Amino acid sequence: MPIYEYKCSSCGNEFEKMQSINNDERITECPSCKGQAERKVSVTSYHLTGSGFYNTDKNAAPACATGSCCAGGACPVNK
């Protein structure tokens, strides 16, 4: 479940709330002063790394196409 960040426009209190992605109910009240709270836009806490995450990765030739996996044998890709 994602953690959403909120900030109170009255007292400036910043707080977090873990909510289901399917939950449409937003927190509108500050737990400290009962003022108006708004959801902040924040950066994700994880980064996707490695191969397969970019559009250019799917077009890369497999290792077999270079002949490096066959070691002199019959390559099933390069017939």
Secondary structure, DSSP 8 states (H G I E B T S, - for coil): --EEEEEETTT--EEEEE--TT------B-TTT--BEEE-----S----STTSSTTGGGS--GGGGTTTTTTS--SS--
